[in-house]
């Protein structure tokens, strides 16, 4: 599993010109899944996300987690995070999980996040053409891969 975490002042997902989901201060998470991902990967990633200290404390130091900052979460599926560009200029997505694997992983990831956060976890729509709008705060953008834990 690979994610891109962006600290945002606000973010939204629009589908066919209509706002599907939006958040205020919090984290926008772009999540990509591969066939080899397991529940262990999801649980590890959830722990990383909820404990990631990227929000400013009283002294302006990034020392607070999403829980401590009482921020919101928006999770958007993004199979292109597993693109391979090793050969040529056209990305290959063979490592990305197909919908039959990725949809349950995505839904479980969002459910596991919801178990830890007070505000509703907002989501995009798996497989839909989405316009993702955000105001990146900082900017703070972090890439985390569950296969690169050590």
N, C-alpha and C positions, 0 to 999 in steps of 0.2 A: 504494500500500500504506500502510496506517495501522496503527500498533501503540500499545498502552498497555503500558508497562513498569512493573512494580511490584517494588520491592526487598522481598523477603519473608524472614521467619525460617523459614517453612515454607509449603508450599502443596500442595493435592491436588485431583484431579478424581475425582468419584464419579459412577458411572452405574448407575442402578437399585439404589441402596443399596450398591454394591460399589465399593471404591477401585480405580480404573483406573490412576492414576499419582500419584506424590507426590515431593516434593523437600524438602530441608532448606534452609539458607541459600542464597539465589540470586535469580533473577529469574523472575517470572511474566510471560509475554508473551501478551497478547491480540492476535491478528493478524487484520486484515480486508483483503480483497483486492478490487480492482475490475477490470473488464474490460480497462482500459488498462495494467495492470501488466505489466512485462517482467522478464526475468532481471536486467537492469541495476538495476531497483528492488530486487529481492531481494538482490543482491550489495551494493548501497549500504546497505541496511537491516542486513544481517549485520555489515558493518564498523562501523556505528553501535552496534549492540548489544554486540558483543564489546569495543569500545573505550570504551564509556560509563563514565565514572569516577563511580560512585555508591556505592562501598563505602569505608568508613573506613580510613584508614591508621593508623599508630602514634600520630599526634597527634589522631586523631578527626576528620580532615578527609576529606571525600568526594574521594578522590584515586586510588582503585584500581578497575580494571576487573573484570569477572566472571572473567577469566582470572587476574589477580593475586590475587584474593580466593579463588580456587579454589571458586567457587560453582556451583550447579546451575541448569539451565534447565527450565522447564515452559512449553510453547507450546500455546495453546488457540485454535482458530479462532473468530472472532467477526464474522459478517457485519454485525451491528448497528453496528459502528464507522463504517460508511458511511451511516448514517441521515441523511436530510435532514428537518429540522423547519421549513423555511421557510414552508410552507403548512399551516395548521390544526394540530391537535394529534396527528394520527396520523402517525408517522414513515413516510417513503417509503424503500424500499431499492433503488431502481432503479439506483443507482450501484454497488451491491455485485455482485461477480462471481457468476455462477451456478456450481453445483457442477462442471460440465464444465471451467471455467477455474480456479476457486478450488482444487479438490483438488490438481491438479498444482503450482500455485503454493505451496500450504501444504506439500506434501511436499518440494518443492525447497528452500523456506526452511528447514525443519527439517534437511534433509540438509546444506545449506551451513553451518548453525550447528554441526552435529555435526563437521564437518571442522576446526573451530577449538577445540573444547572437549574436555577430557579425560573428563569424566563423561558418561554417556548423556543425550541430550536427551530428556526425557519429553514426552509429548503427550496431548492429549485425543483424542476421536474426532470427526472432521469430521461435522457434521450431527446429532450425537446430542444428546439432552437431558442436559445435564451440570450437576452441582452443583459449583461451584468454591469451594473453601475456602482461605482464606489468612490469615496473620498478616502484615500489612503492616509492614515495618520502617522506622520513621522518623516518619511515613510518607513514603516516597519513591515518587511516581507521576509518570511522564513520558509525554507523548504525542509520537509522532514520525510524520510523514507524508512519504513518499518524493517526493511531488509538490511539497513545500514545502522544497526543498533550499537555496534561495538566500535 
